[in-house]
Amino acid sequence: MLIRVGLTGGIASGKSLVGNLLQSKGWLVVDLDTEARRLTETDAQVRQHLQKIFGPAVLDPSGAVNRELLRQRVFEEPKLRQQWENVLHPRLMQHFESQAEGAESSGIPVAVCEAALLVETGLAENFDFVIVVTAPDPLRRQRLRDRNRFSEKMIEAIFAAQAPDEEKIRLADFHLTNHGDIAELEEQISKIANQILPPKT
């Protein structure tokens, strides 16, 4: 029977790195942030909702999504964020389930759903196990400045929109701490992976 695992954590905590390391164990990892981006670029119905919620300016003249404007509106306007999540999240979970079913039929033992807002949206309860990744706030903030070139105002808005680490940890089955040391992270992941899927003896 397929084991479903939710993988979550705040922005710039290192979720994608953990997802890649879990994938290297032969597990399926479905990145919902990537799927959300694909939907906003290619799904006509989703794009209609996008414009209805955020206004026509959210698409530039070529039809591409204005990511900076969308990010700003999503994180600074909670009511709009809720409307947008109501559109996206059912589609995202449907995508995960479709991928998970394919994995199960292929004999893959574990399907991991990587998403930033599993706790905030109540989706965490859909999984057999939940892993939360945390990293020190100063390190996360520095990553957002260096990697994403986000302003301090945007960083504050993003942090305000996400549940505190303490709440995520309380609801999780496993907690990974990412200090930037990959060897240490790999050791933590191996221990957790062996608890989720004990090695055959």
PyMOL commands that set and color helices and strands:
alter all, ss='L'
color gray80, all
select helices_A, chain A and resi 15-23+32-42+44-54+56-58+67-76+78-105+123-126+137-147+152-161+165-171+182-196
alter helices_A, ss='H'
color red, helices_A
select strands_A, chain A and resi 3-9+28-31+110-114+129-134+174-177
alter strands_A, ss='S'
color yellow, strands_A
deselect
rebuild
show_as cartoon
